[in-house]
Amino acid sequence: MEFEHMEFEVEKMTGDGDAQTLVRAIGAVDPDAKVDVDVNAGIVKVDSWLMAEEFLVAFEDSGYTAKISKG
């Protein structure tokens, strides 16, 4: 199965603590996902075989508002 590349715009990220929280949250949904967090840009990039919508719950459950910007 092929990975899909997706990007999310995430509000209110301020530092590495946020990045680590989001990496863990995404990893809980898909342990094989590749995650890149750009805190300054407010962008989280994910490569996964899952659908982008499946990750929105992980953001929300972690206390972040996110929207799909690509994927």
All heavy atoms as TSV, in Angstrom:
chain	resi	resn	atom	element	x	y	z
A	1	MET	N	N	0.840	-1.180	0.000
A	1	MET	CA	C	0.000	0.000	0.000
A	1	MET	C	C	0.889	1.248	0.000
A	1	MET	O	O	1.920	1.293	0.641
A	1	MET	CB	C	-0.896	-0.017	1.238
A	1	MET	CG	C	-1.987	1.007	1.178
A	1	MET	SD	S	-3.284	0.716	2.396
A	1	MET	CE	C	-4.134	-0.634	1.622
A	2	GLU	N	N	0.457	2.261	-0.714
A	2	GLU	CA	C	1.268	3.457	-0.905
A	2	GLU	C	C	0.887	4.545	0.096
A	2	GLU	O	O	-0.279	4.752	0.400
A	2	GLU	CB	C	1.040	3.974	-2.327
A	2	GLU	CG	C	1.993	5.054	-2.733
A	2	GLU	CD	C	1.829	5.399	-4.207
A	2	GLU	OE1	O	1.693	4.480	-5.019
A	2	GLU	OE2	O	1.832	6.604	-4.506
A	3	PHE	N	N	1.904	5.240	0.605
A	3	PHE	CA	C	1.658	6.349	1.526
A	3	PHE	C	C	1.067	7.526	0.765
A	3	PHE	O	O	1.421	7.792	-0.373
A	3	PHE	CB	C	2.953	6.818	2.184
A	3	PHE	CG	C	3.377	6.002	3.375
A	3	PHE	CD1	C	4.713	5.826	3.653
A	3	PHE	CD2	C	2.451	5.428	4.219
A	3	PHE	CE1	C	5.124	5.096	4.756
A	3	PHE	CE2	C	2.844	4.695	5.327
A	3	PHE	CZ	C	4.187	4.529	5.589
A	4	GLU	N	N	0.179	8.242	1.435
A	4	GLU	CA	C	-0.358	9.493	0.916
A	4	GLU	C	C	0.288	10.632	1.685
A	4	GLU	O	O	0.506	10.531	2.896
A	4	GLU	CB	C	-1.883	9.545	1.117
A	4	GLU	CG	C	-2.644	8.505	0.331
A	4	GLU	CD	C	-2.576	8.739	-1.168
A	4	GLU	OE1	O	-2.538	9.903	-1.605
A	4	GLU	OE2	O	-2.567	7.745	-1.900
A	5	HIS	N	N	0.586	11.725	0.998
A	5	HIS	CA	C	1.153	12.903	1.654
A	5	HIS	C	C	0.009	13.864	1.963
A	5	HIS	O	O	-0.813	14.152	1.099
A	5	HIS	CB	C	2.183	13.585	0.758
A	5	HIS	CG	C	2.741	14.827	1.363
A	5	HIS	ND1	N	3.652	14.805	2.389
A	5	HIS	CD2	C	2.489	16.128	1.120
A	5	HIS	CE1	C	3.946	16.041	2.737
A	5	HIS	NE2	N	3.249	16.855	1.979
A	6	MET	N	N	-0.046	14.324	3.199
A	6	MET	CA	C	-1.086	15.271	3.592
A	6	MET	C	C	-0.490	16.338	4.499
A	6	MET	O	O	0.536	16.126	5.136
A	6	MET	CB	C	-2.243	14.554	4.284
A	6	MET	CG	C	-1.828	13.723	5.476
A	6	MET	SD	S	-3.023	12.445	5.935
A	6	MET	CE	C	-2.536	11.126	4.843
A	7	GLU	N	N	-1.141	17.482	4.512
A	7	GLU	CA	C	-0.705	18.577	5.372
A	7	GLU	C	C	-1.903	19.129	6.123
A	7	GLU	O	O	-3.018	19.160	5.600
A	7	GLU	CB	C	-0.070	19.701	4.556
A	7	GLU	CG	C	1.232	19.307	3.915
A	7	GLU	CD	C	1.896	20.457	3.165
A	7	GLU	OE1	O	1.465	21.624	3.298
A	7	GLU	OE2	O	2.851	20.172	2.428
A	8	PHE	N	N	-1.630	19.559	7.345
A	8	PHE	CA	C	-2.658	20.136	8.201
A	8	PHE	C	C	-2.192	21.488	8.700
A	8	PHE	O	O	-1.026	21.659	9.052
A	8	PHE	CB	C	-2.908	19.233	9.423
A	8	PHE	CG	C	-3.337	17.841	9.068
A	8	PHE	CD1	C	-2.398	16.848	8.844
A	8	PHE	CD2	C	-4.686	17.523	8.957
A	8	PHE	CE1	C	-2.779	15.560	8.520
A	8	PHE	CE2	C	-5.074	16.232	8.641
A	8	PHE	CZ	C	-4.130	15.252	8.413
A	9	GLU	N	N	-3.100	22.446	8.732
A	9	GLU	CA	C	-2.844	23.727	9.376
A	9	GLU	C	C	-3.344	23.593	10.806
A	9	GLU	O	O	-4.505	23.260	11.034
A	9	GLU	CB	C	-3.581	24.853	8.664
A	9	GLU	CG	C	-3.072	25.122	7.274
A	9	GLU	CD	C	-3.864	26.203	6.569
A	9	GLU	OE1	O	-4.487	27.058	7.252
A	9	GLU	OE2	O	-3.875	26.187	5.333
A	10	VAL	N	N	-2.457	23.855	11.768
A	10	VAL	CA	C	-2.787	23.666	13.174
A	10	VAL	C	C	-2.637	24.994	13.908
A	10	VAL	O	O	-1.607	25.651	13.800
A	10	VAL	CB	C	-1.868	22.594	13.817
A	10	VAL	CG1	C	-2.265	22.356	15.263
A	10	VAL	CG2	C	-1.941	21.293	13.031
A	11	GLU	N	N	-3.673	25.359	14.654
A	11	GLU	CA	C	-3.661	26.618	15.395
A	11	GLU	C	C	-2.978	26.449	16.746
A	11	GLU	O	O	-3.015	25.379	17.344
A	11	GLU	CB	C	-5.089	27.106	15.619
A	11	GLU	CG	C	-5.837	27.427	14.336
A	11	GLU	CD	C	-7.264	27.866	14.594
A	11	GLU	OE1	O	-7.639	28.080	15.765
A	11	GLU	OE2	O	-8.010	27.977	13.615
A	12	LYS	N	N	-2.367	27.525	17.205
A	12	LYS	CA	C	-1.858	27.655	18.574
A	12	LYS	C	C	-0.711	26.722	18.931
A	12	LYS	O	O	-0.580	26.303	20.070
A	12	LYS	CB	C	-3.001	27.511	19.573
A	12	LYS	CG	C	-4.070	28.564	19.383
A	12	LYS	CD	C	-5.199	28.400	20.370
A	12	LYS	CE	C	-6.250	29.447	20.089
A	12	LYS	NZ	N	-7.574	29.066	20.476
A	13	MET	N	N	0.125	26.383	17.965
A	13	MET	CA	C	1.345	25.654	18.305
A	13	MET	C	C	2.398	26.694	18.687
A	13	MET	O	O	2.548	27.699	17.998
A	13	MET	CB	C	1.863	24.841	17.113
A	13	MET	CG	C	1.052	23.622	16.803
A	13	MET	SD	S	1.923	22.498	15.686
A	13	MET	CE	C	2.129	23.472	14.210
A	14	THR	N	N	3.125	26.442	19.779
A	14	THR	CA	C	4.079	27.443	20.238
A	14	THR	C	C	5.506	26.929	20.404
A	14	THR	O	O	6.428	27.719	20.530
A	14	THR	CB	C	3.626	28.037	21.587
A	14	THR	OG1	O	3.496	26.977	22.535
A	14	THR	CG2	C	2.309	28.772	21.453
A	15	GLY	N	N	5.700	25.614	20.442
A	15	GLY	CA	C	7.064	25.140	20.653
A	15	GLY	C	C	7.210	23.650	20.479
A	15	GLY	O	O	6.303	22.961	20.022
A	16	ASP	N	N	8.392	23.152	20.876
A	16	ASP	CA	C	8.708	21.741	20.696
A	16	ASP	C	C	7.772	20.829	21.486
A	16	ASP	O	O	7.534	19.696	21.082
A	16	ASP	CB	C	10.156	21.463	21.095
A	16	ASP	CG	C	11.139	22.033	20.080
A	16	ASP	OD1	O	10.729	22.274	18.930
A	16	ASP	OD2	O	12.307	22.239	20.440
A	17	GLY	N	N	7.262	21.313	22.608
A	17	GLY	CA	C	6.316	20.502	23.383
A	17	GLY	C	C	5.079	20.187	22.567
A	17	GLY	O	O	4.566	19.063	22.593
A	18	ASP	N	N	4.601	21.182	21.814
A	18	ASP	CA	C	3.453	20.956	20.931
A	18	ASP	C	C	3.800	19.946	19.847
A	18	ASP	O	O	3.015	19.058	19.536
A	18	ASP	CB	C	3.020	22.269	20.270
A	18	ASP	CG	C	2.418	23.249	21.256
A	18	ASP	OD1	O	1.598	22.828	22.096
A	18	ASP	OD2	O	2.763	24.439	21.194
A	19	ALA	N	N	4.975	20.090	19.275
A	19	ALA	CA	C	5.399	19.176	18.211
A	19	ALA	C	C	5.434	17.741	18.719
A	19	ALA	O	O	4.931	16.824	18.068
A	19	ALA	CB	C	6.767	19.594	17.670
A	20	GLN	N	N	6.006	17.528	19.898
A	20	GLN	CA	C	6.100	16.177	20.457
A	20	GLN	C	C	4.713	15.608	20.753
A	20	GLN	O	O	4.456	14.433	20.505
A	20	GLN	CB	C	6.954	16.195	21.718
A	20	GLN	CG	C	8.407	16.482	21.435
A	20	GLN	CD	C	9.222	16.675	22.709
A	20	GLN	OE1	O	8.714	16.547	23.814
A	20	GLN	NE2	N	10.496	16.988	22.538
A	21	THR	N	N	3.826	16.445	21.276
A	21	THR	CA	C	2.460	16.002	21.559
A	21	THR	C	C	1.764	15.546	20.282
A	21	THR	O	O	1.111	14.500	20.258
A	21	THR	CB	C	1.652	17.151	22.216
A	21	THR	OG1	O	2.262	17.483	23.453
A	21	THR	CG2	C	0.208	16.751	22.439
A	22	LEU	N	N	1.923	16.323	19.218
A	22	LEU	CA	C	1.254	15.978	17.957
A	22	LEU	C	C	1.864	14.745	17.303
A	22	LEU	O	O	1.139	13.922	16.739
A	22	LEU	CB	C	1.276	17.177	17.010
A	22	LEU	CG	C	0.382	18.329	17.476
A	22	LEU	CD1	C	0.624	19.567	16.643
A	22	LEU	CD2	C	-1.075	17.925	17.440
A	23	VAL	N	N	3.174	14.587	17.385
A	23	VAL	CA	C	3.818	13.388	16.840
A	23	VAL	C	C	3.283	12.141	17.559
A	23	VAL	O	O	2.961	11.136	16.927
A	23	VAL	CB	C	5.354	13.484	16.939
A	23	VAL	CG1	C	6.007	12.140	16.652
A	23	VAL	CG2	C	5.877	14.536	15.971
A	24	ARG	N	N	3.160	12.229	18.886
A	24	ARG	CA	C	2.614	11.095	19.646
A	24	ARG	C	C	1.158	10.823	19.280
A	24	ARG	O	O	0.748	9.669	19.127
A	24	ARG	CB	C	2.727	11.356	21.153
A	24	ARG	CG	C	4.106	11.098	21.709
A	24	ARG	CD	C	4.116	11.038	23.226
A	24	ARG	NE	N	3.599	12.239	23.848
A	24	ARG	CZ	C	4.322	13.316	24.151
A	24	ARG	NH1	N	5.619	13.341	23.879
A	24	ARG	NH2	N	3.766	14.357	24.719
A	25	ALA	N	N	0.364	11.884	19.132
A	25	ALA	CA	C	-1.060	11.720	18.810
A	25	ALA	C	C	-1.237	11.077	17.434
A	25	ALA	O	O	-2.062	10.168	17.263
A	25	ALA	CB	C	-1.768	13.072	18.852
A	26	ILE	N	N	-0.460	11.515	16.474
A	26	ILE	CA	C	-0.546	10.943	15.128
A	26	ILE	C	C	-0.044	9.502	15.141
A	26	ILE	O	O	-0.619	8.623	14.514
A	26	ILE	CB	C	0.215	11.815	14.118
A	26	ILE	CG1	C	-0.539	13.137	13.957
A	26	ILE	CG2	C	0.395	11.107	12.784
A	26	ILE	CD1	C	0.226	14.219	13.263
A	27	GLY	N	N	1.021	9.252	15.894
A	27	GLY	CA	C	1.549	7.896	16.021
A	27	GLY	C	C	0.567	6.934	16.655
A	27	GLY	O	O	0.592	5.740	16.377
A	28	ALA	N	N	-0.320	7.444	17.508
A	28	ALA	CA	C	-1.333	6.592	18.114
A	28	ALA	C	C	-2.368	6.147	17.082
A	28	ALA	O	O	-2.929	5.056	17.181
A	28	ALA	CB	C	-2.028	7.326	19.265
A	29	VAL	N	N	-2.596	6.991	16.066
A	29	VAL	CA	C	-3.538	6.651	14.997
A	29	VAL	C	C	-2.870	5.732	13.979
A	29	VAL	O	O	-3.456	4.757	13.526
A	29	VAL	CB	C	-4.074	7.931	14.307
A	29	VAL	CG1	C	-4.959	7.590	13.128
A	29	VAL	CG2	C	-4.821	8.801	15.315
A	30	ASP	N	N	-1.632	6.061	13.621
A	30	ASP	CA	C	-0.882	5.263	12.649
A	30	ASP	C	C	0.588	5.219	13.076
A	30	ASP	O	O	1.336	6.165	12.820
A	30	ASP	CB	C	-1.007	5.855	11.250
A	30	ASP	CG	C	-0.203	5.076	10.216
A	30	ASP	OD1	O	0.378	4.014	10.562
A	30	ASP	OD2	O	-0.154	5.516	9.057
A	31	PRO	N	N	1.003	4.132	13.733
A	31	PRO	CA	C	2.394	4.023	14.200
A	31	PRO	C	C	3.429	4.091	13.079
A	31	PRO	O	O	4.589	4.401	13.335
A	31	PRO	CB	C	2.436	2.655	14.882
A	31	PRO	CG	C	1.010	2.335	15.204
A	31	PRO	CD	C	0.191	3.005	14.137
A	32	ASP	N	N	3.021	3.816	11.843
A	32	ASP	CA	C	3.948	3.839	10.714
A	32	ASP	C	C	4.005	5.191	10.007
A	32	ASP	O	O	4.756	5.354	9.048
A	32	ASP	CB	C	3.570	2.763	9.697
A	32	ASP	CG	C	3.714	1.367	10.275
A	32	ASP	OD1	O	4.659	1.146	11.061
A	32	ASP	OD2	O	2.881	0.505	9.951
A	33	ALA	N	N	3.207	6.147	10.444
A	33	ALA	CA	C	3.162	7.460	9.784
A	33	ALA	C	C	4.494	8.188	9.947
A	33	ALA	O	O	5.152	8.088	10.981
A	33	ALA	CB	C	2.040	8.299	10.371
A	34	LYS	N	N	4.855	8.916	8.908
A	34	LYS	CA	C	6.011	9.802	8.971
A	34	LYS	C	C	5.464	11.201	9.215
A	34	LYS	O	O	4.600	11.674	8.485
A	34	LYS	CB	C	6.790	9.742	7.663
A	34	LYS	CG	C	7.428	8.388	7.447
A	34	LYS	CD	C	8.175	8.323	6.139
A	34	LYS	CE	C	8.781	6.937	6.005
A	34	LYS	NZ	N	8.751	6.423	4.671
A	35	VAL	N	N	5.976	11.858	10.263
A	35	VAL	CA	C	5.423	13.139	10.701
A	35	VAL	C	C	6.507	14.205	10.716
A	35	VAL	O	O	7.613	13.974	11.203
A	35	VAL	CB	C	4.813	13.011	12.119
A	35	VAL	CG1	C	4.144	14.315	12.531
A	35	VAL	CG2	C	3.838	11.851	12.199
A	36	ASP	N	N	6.180	15.386	10.185
A	36	ASP	CA	C	7.077	16.532	10.226
A	36	ASP	C	C	6.265	17.728	10.705
A	36	ASP	O	O	5.260	18.085	10.087
A	36	ASP	CB	C	7.663	16.807	8.844
A	36	ASP	CG	C	8.592	18.004	8.836
A	36	ASP	OD1	O	9.387	18.155	9.775
A	36	ASP	OD2	O	8.508	18.804	7.885
A	37	VAL	N	N	6.683	18.316	11.821
A	37	VAL	CA	C	5.960	19.445	12.409
A	37	VAL	C	C	6.786	20.709	12.243
A	37	VAL	O	O	7.941	20.764	12.663
A	37	VAL	CB	C	5.676	19.202	13.913
A	37	VAL	CG1	C	4.921	20.383	14.506
A	37	VAL	CG2	C	4.896	17.907	14.111
A	38	ASP	N	N	6.197	21.730	11.617
A	38	ASP	CA	C	6.816	23.048	11.507
A	38	ASP	C	C	6.009	23.983	12.410
A	38	ASP	O	O	4.966	24.510	12.010
A	38	ASP	CB	C	6.800	23.527	10.056
A	38	ASP	CG	C	7.531	24.858	9.868
A	38	ASP	OD1	O	7.658	25.630	10.851
A	38	ASP	OD2	O	7.960	25.124	8.733
A	39	VAL	N	N	6.488	24.148	13.639
A	39	VAL	CA	C	5.756	24.928	14.635
A	39	VAL	C	C	5.571	26.371	14.171
A	39	VAL	O	O	4.481	26.934	14.278
A	39	VAL	CB	C	6.478	24.876	16.002
A	39	VAL	CG1	C	5.825	25.820	17.000
A	39	VAL	CG2	C	6.479	23.450	16.542
A	40	ASN	N	N	6.630	26.979	13.643
A	40	ASN	CA	C	6.559	28.392	13.237
A	40	ASN	C	C	5.542	28.635	12.135
A	40	ASN	O	O	4.872	29.657	12.124
A	40	ASN	CB	C	7.936	28.890	12.806
A	40	ASN	CG	C	8.917	28.917	13.962
A	40	ASN	OD1	O	8.533	29.157	15.102
A	40	ASN	ND2	N	10.175	28.645	13.678
A	41	ALA	N	N	5.424	27.702	11.211
A	41	ALA	CA	C	4.472	27.840	10.108
A	41	ALA	C	C	3.085	27.334	10.482
A	41	ALA	O	O	2.116	27.591	9.765
A	41	ALA	CB	C	4.989	27.087	8.883
A	42	GLY	N	N	2.980	26.587	11.579
A	42	GLY	CA	C	1.689	26.022	11.974
A	42	GLY	C	C	1.252	24.894	11.057
A	42	GLY	O	O	0.059	24.680	10.845
A	43	ILE	N	N	2.228	24.160	10.518
A	43	ILE	CA	C	1.951	23.092	9.559
A	43	ILE	C	C	2.454	21.752	10.095
A	43	ILE	O	O	3.560	21.660	10.614
A	43	ILE	CB	C	2.645	23.366	8.203
A	43	ILE	CG1	C	2.141	24.673	7.590
A	43	ILE	CG2	C	2.454	22.204	7.233
A	43	ILE	CD1	C	0.718	24.650	7.103
A	44	VAL	N	N	1.622	20.746	9.950
A	44	VAL	CA	C	2.012	19.375	10.265
A	44	VAL	C	C	1.873	18.567	8.980
A	44	VAL	O	O	0.799	18.529	8.374
A	44	VAL	CB	C	1.142	18.759	11.380
A	44	VAL	CG1	C	1.534	17.314	11.631
A	44	VAL	CG2	C	1.261	19.570	12.665
A	45	LYS	N	N	2.972	17.940	8.547
A	45	LYS	CA	C	2.971	17.102	7.351
A	45	LYS	C	C	2.984	15.646	7.788
A	45	LYS	O	O	3.727	15.269	8.692
A	45	LYS	CB	C	4.198	17.387	6.487
A	45	LYS	CG	C	4.245	18.807	5.977
A	45	LYS	CD	C	5.518	19.070	5.204
A	45	LYS	CE	C	5.581	20.522	4.767
A	45	LYS	NZ	N	6.839	20.820	4.071
A	46	VAL	N	N	2.146	14.854	7.147
A	46	VAL	CA	C	2.028	13.437	7.498
A	46	VAL	C	C	2.043	12.607	6.228
A	46	VAL	O	O	1.348	12.930	5.266
A	46	VAL	CB	C	0.708	13.164	8.275
A	46	VAL	CG1	C	0.594	11.692	8.628
A	46	VAL	CG2	C	0.615	14.023	9.523
A	47	ASP	N	N	2.844	11.554	6.240
A	47	ASP	CA	C	2.804	10.538	5.185
A	47	ASP	C	C	2.246	9.278	5.815
A	47	ASP	O	O	2.833	8.738	6.756
A	47	ASP	CB	C	4.201	10.263	4.624
A	47	ASP	CG	C	4.731	11.433	3.814
A	47	ASP	OD1	O	3.930	12.117	3.174
A	47	ASP	OD2	O	5.951	11.649	3.828
A	48	SER	N	N	1.099	8.831	5.317
A	48	SER	CA	C	0.416	7.686	5.906
A	48	SER	C	C	-0.459	7.023	4.864
A	48	SER	O	O	-0.856	7.652	3.887
A	48	SER	CB	C	-0.455	8.151	7.084
A	48	SER	OG	O	-1.273	7.100	7.554
A	49	TRP	N	N	-0.792	5.772	5.113
A	49	TRP	CA	C	-1.716	5.078	4.231
A	49	TRP	C	C	-3.165	5.352	4.640
A	49	TRP	O	O	-4.096	4.982	3.929
A	49	TRP	CB	C	-1.417	3.582	4.196
A	49	TRP	CG	C	-1.467	2.925	5.545
A	49	TRP	CD1	C	-0.468	2.832	6.468
A	49	TRP	CD2	C	-2.597	2.281	6.140
A	49	TRP	NE1	N	-0.902	2.177	7.591
A	49	TRP	CE2	C	-2.210	1.820	7.421
A	49	TRP	CE3	C	-3.902	2.044	5.709
A	49	TRP	CZ2	C	-3.078	1.145	8.269
A	49	TRP	CZ3	C	-4.759	1.371	6.567
A	49	TRP	CH2	C	-4.344	0.930	7.836
A	50	LEU	N	N	-3.372	6.016	5.774
A	50	LEU	CA	C	-4.722	6.358	6.223
A	50	LEU	C	C	-5.217	7.631	5.536
A	50	LEU	O	O	-4.442	8.377	4.954
A	50	LEU	CB	C	-4.740	6.567	7.742
A	50	LEU	CG	C	-4.381	5.361	8.597
A	50	LEU	CD1	C	-4.324	5.758	10.068
A	50	LEU	CD2	C	-5.388	4.242	8.398
A	51	MET	N	N	-6.501	7.896	5.668
A	51	MET	CA	C	-7.097	9.111	5.116
A	51	MET	C	C	-6.818	10.286	6.051
A	51	MET	O	O	-6.750	10.125	7.266
A	51	MET	CB	C	-8.614	8.938	4.975
A	51	MET	CG	C	-9.035	7.796	4.068
A	51	MET	SD	S	-8.620	8.100	2.353
A	51	MET	CE	C	-9.759	9.416	1.977
A	52	ALA	N	N	-6.692	11.474	5.483
A	52	ALA	CA	C	-6.395	12.671	6.271
A	52	ALA	C	C	-7.427	12.897	7.372
A	52	ALA	O	O	-7.089	13.288	8.491
A	52	ALA	CB	C	-6.313	13.891	5.356
A	53	GLU	N	N	-8.694	12.625	7.073
A	53	GLU	CA	C	-9.762	12.862	8.053
A	53	GLU	C	C	-9.568	12.051	9.330
A	53	GLU	O	O	-10.000	12.474	10.402
A	53	GLU	CB	C	-11.126	12.538	7.430
A	53	GLU	CG	C	-11.566	13.495	6.347
A	53	GLU	CD	C	-10.915	13.250	4.986
A	53	GLU	OE1	O	-10.206	12.229	4.825
A	53	GLU	OE2	O	-11.101	14.081	4.094
A	54	GLU	N	N	-8.921	10.913	9.215
A	54	GLU	CA	C	-8.719	10.064	10.387
A	54	GLU	C	C	-7.788	10.709	11.413
A	54	GLU	O	O	-7.832	10.368	12.592
A	54	GLU	CB	C	-8.181	8.697	9.955
A	54	GLU	CG	C	-9.193	7.933	9.100
A	54	GLU	CD	C	-8.705	6.577	8.682
A	54	GLU	OE1	O	-8.576	5.713	9.561
A	54	GLU	OE2	O	-8.445	6.400	7.474
A	55	PHE	N	N	-6.972	11.655	10.980
A	55	PHE	CA	C	-6.047	12.314	11.891
A	55	PHE	C	C	-6.666	13.529	12.582
A	55	PHE	O	O	-6.167	13.980	13.603
A	55	PHE	CB	C	-4.768	12.722	11.156
A	55	PHE	CG	C	-3.961	11.542	10.723
A	55	PHE	CD1	C	-3.993	11.119	9.404
A	55	PHE	CD2	C	-3.199	10.832	11.637
A	55	PHE	CE1	C	-3.262	10.015	8.993
A	55	PHE	CE2	C	-2.465	9.726	11.240
A	55	PHE	CZ	C	-2.504	9.308	9.918
A	56	LEU	N	N	-7.759	14.058	12.040
A	56	LEU	CA	C	-8.376	15.239	12.649
A	56	LEU	C	C	-8.812	14.968	14.086
A	56	LEU	O	O	-8.698	15.840	14.954
A	56	LEU	CB	C	-9.559	15.712	11.803
A	56	LEU	CG	C	-9.192	16.319	10.448
A	56	LEU	CD1	C	-10.449	16.660	9.668
A	56	LEU	CD2	C	-8.301	17.532	10.612
A	57	VAL	N	N	-9.279	13.773	14.354
A	57	VAL	CA	C	-9.687	13.414	15.718
A	57	VAL	C	C	-8.484	13.435	16.650
A	57	VAL	O	O	-8.577	13.889	17.790
A	57	VAL	CB	C	-10.378	12.032	15.735
A	57	VAL	CG1	C	-10.646	11.575	17.155
A	57	VAL	CG2	C	-11.668	12.078	14.937
A	58	ALA	N	N	-7.328	12.982	16.167
A	58	ALA	CA	C	-6.115	12.982	16.994
A	58	ALA	C	C	-5.730	14.403	17.378
A	58	ALA	O	O	-5.353	14.668	18.522
A	58	ALA	CB	C	-4.968	12.299	16.258
A	59	PHE	N	N	-5.838	15.336	16.436
A	59	PHE	CA	C	-5.545	16.736	16.744
A	59	PHE	C	C	-6.520	17.253	17.793
A	59	PHE	O	O	-6.129	17.864	18.779
A	59	PHE	CB	C	-5.637	17.606	15.481
A	59	PHE	CG	C	-4.514	17.406	14.512
A	59	PHE	CD1	C	-4.743	16.816	13.282
A	59	PHE	CD2	C	-3.229	17.831	14.805
A	59	PHE	CE1	C	-3.712	16.642	12.372
A	59	PHE	CE2	C	-2.186	17.663	13.900
A	59	PHE	CZ	C	-2.437	17.062	12.687
A	60	GLU	N	N	-7.808	17.012	17.556
A	60	GLU	CA	C	-8.850	17.503	18.467
A	60	GLU	C	C	-8.698	16.902	19.865
A	60	GLU	O	O	-8.786	17.609	20.870
A	60	GLU	CB	C	-10.225	17.171	17.891
A	60	GLU	CG	C	-11.365	17.795	18.663
A	60	GLU	CD	C	-12.693	17.550	17.986
A	60	GLU	OE1	O	-12.826	17.852	16.788
A	60	GLU	OE2	O	-13.596	17.051	18.676
A	61	ASP	N	N	-8.446	15.599	19.926
A	61	ASP	CA	C	-8.279	14.942	21.224
A	61	ASP	C	C	-7.064	15.471	21.985
A	61	ASP	O	O	-7.016	15.395	23.210
A	61	ASP	CB	C	-8.155	13.422	21.058
A	61	ASP	CG	C	-9.477	12.766	20.707
A	61	ASP	OD1	O	-10.532	13.440	20.781
A	61	ASP	OD2	O	-9.457	11.567	20.351
A	62	SER	N	N	-6.094	16.011	21.256
A	62	SER	CA	C	-4.891	16.563	21.886
A	62	SER	C	C	-5.054	18.045	22.219
A	62	SER	O	O	-4.128	18.677	22.726
A	62	SER	CB	C	-3.688	16.373	20.962
A	62	SER	OG	O	-3.446	15.001	20.767
A	63	GLY	N	N	-6.221	18.607	21.898
A	63	GLY	CA	C	-6.496	19.995	22.249
A	63	GLY	C	C	-6.132	21.017	21.193
A	63	GLY	O	O	-5.999	22.207	21.488
A	64	TYR	N	N	-5.979	20.585	19.940
A	64	TYR	CA	C	-5.605	21.485	18.859
A	64	TYR	C	C	-6.712	21.547	17.820
A	64	TYR	O	O	-7.398	20.562	17.566
A	64	TYR	CB	C	-4.322	21.000	18.169
A	64	TYR	CG	C	-3.130	20.985	19.083
A	64	TYR	CD1	C	-2.834	19.863	19.835
A	64	TYR	CD2	C	-2.314	22.098	19.216
A	64	TYR	CE1	C	-1.745	19.828	20.698
A	64	TYR	CE2	C	-1.223	22.088	20.072
A	64	TYR	CZ	C	-0.949	20.952	20.807
A	64	TYR	OH	O	0.123	20.933	21.660
A	65	THR	N	N	-6.837	22.716	17.214
A	65	THR	CA	C	-7.748	22.890	16.097
A	65	THR	C	C	-6.929	22.756	14.820
A	65	THR	O	O	-5.935	23.472	14.644
A	65	THR	CB	C	-8.437	24.254	16.155
A	65	THR	OG1	O	-9.149	24.361	17.381
A	65	THR	CG2	C	-9.395	24.445	14.980
A	66	ALA	N	N	-7.335	21.845	13.958
A	66	ALA	CA	C	-6.596	21.619	12.720
A	66	ALA	C	C	-7.543	21.525	11.542
A	66	ALA	O	O	-8.707	21.140	11.710
A	66	ALA	CB	C	-5.768	20.334	12.824
A	67	LYS	N	N	-7.035	21.877	10.389
A	67	LYS	CA	C	-7.792	21.663	9.152
A	67	LYS	C	C	-6.853	21.109	8.102
A	67	LYS	O	O	-5.643	21.356	8.127
A	67	LYS	CB	C	-8.492	22.940	8.691
A	67	LYS	CG	C	-7.571	24.025	8.213
A	67	LYS	CD	C	-8.369	25.226	7.738
A	67	LYS	CE	C	-7.445	26.313	7.208
A	67	LYS	NZ	N	-8.181	27.469	6.735
A	68	ILE	N	N	-7.413	20.342	7.211
A	68	ILE	CA	C	-6.628	19.738	6.135
A	68	ILE	C	C	-6.315	20.811	5.106
A	68	ILE	O	O	-7.223	21.463	4.582
A	68	ILE	CB	C	-7.412	18.581	5.483
A	68	ILE	CG1	C	-7.750	17.512	6.528
A	68	ILE	CG2	C	-6.622	17.991	4.313
A	68	ILE	CD1	C	-8.789	16.504	6.067
A	69	SER	N	N	-5.037	21.018	4.825
A	69	SER	CA	C	-4.672	21.985	3.799
A	69	SER	C	C	-4.197	21.290	2.522
A	69	SER	O	O	-4.173	21.896	1.461
A	69	SER	CB	C	-3.585	22.937	4.302
A	69	SER	OG	O	-2.441	22.232	4.728
A	70	LYS	N	N	-3.840	20.003	2.640
A	70	LYS	CA	C	-3.425	19.239	1.462
A	70	LYS	C	C	-3.611	17.765	1.789
A	70	LYS	O	O	-3.187	17.294	2.840
A	70	LYS	CB	C	-1.964	19.519	1.127
A	70	LYS	CG	C	-1.450	18.793	-0.087
A	70	LYS	CD	C	0.004	19.177	-0.327
A	70	LYS	CE	C	0.571	18.435	-1.513
A	70	LYS	NZ	N	1.980	18.742	-1.690
A	71	GLY	N	N	-4.243	17.032	0.888
A	71	GLY	CA	C	-4.400	15.618	1.125
A	71	GLY	C	C	-5.741	15.155	0.943
A	71	GLY	O	O	-6.723	14.913	1.135
